[in-house]
Amino acid sequence: MRLAHVSDLHLVEHEDGAGASPLAVARAIAEDIAAIRDALDLVVVSGDLTDRAEPAAFAAFEDIFAAIGLPLITIPGNHDGPAGMHAYTATSDRFAGWHITNRVVEHGALRFLGLDSCLQDTTEGALDQDALDILEAEVTRRDAPPLVIVMHHPPLLLGLKRFDGFCELEGHDRLMGILRAADAPITVLSGHVHRPYTVQEGRITCHVAGSMVAPYDSPLPFGDSPIRPTTPQDFYYIHDIEPGGAHVVTPQRVRGLAP
Ligand SMILES: [Fe+2]
């Protein structure tokens, strides 16, 4: 199966006229995905759909991404409330179908579990007991399709103080205990840190999609080293994931983005 992974769109209610509007960036991304729709099975958006969780910003997300015409799954980011996103979900049957907090959906012989790792009004996250119990049940399920977890906060830390500080998560110890005990590979699709990267520990692999709206372009945490982006992020990711284990990740440059 082949999916497009996008994150951290930070949509606002209206164009504000300053710089590249998040709405314009989201439209360019959606048009790009729509142009390759026939080659895709699914779109995954790993949180921070909106910047301030206004209902109109969620409605804009829904309009822009519905036009792609593909199945979509999503979970809240910290900027989505998360209460604002749960409230908007109750107002739209289509959006409720996309939002998979504490829910498993199957696409292309894979199992996708959505977790809401966010707390109201803070960057740090948390996974409550319900979420961890559901995760443990899915990780230990026998004879089930390979598991892909979608959660905003990346669970695997990098050992880089600045990035790991963004990813503090209440419940992290139990989360990692569950993931490390898995007897099959687990893929995690995340956002939150606005710079794209992949990190692997044992059979757990976490892919962070970055952000095209507010890329994290500080030289931190790499000091004065040249390991830093030299241009704004203008790509999302395509994941080819085979149930047998092969997983190929390719950046897909968005055509139509303002330079
Ligand atoms: Fe974000």
Residues whose N, C-alpha, C, O or C-beta is under 5 A from the ligand:
A	BS01	LIG	D8 D48 H192
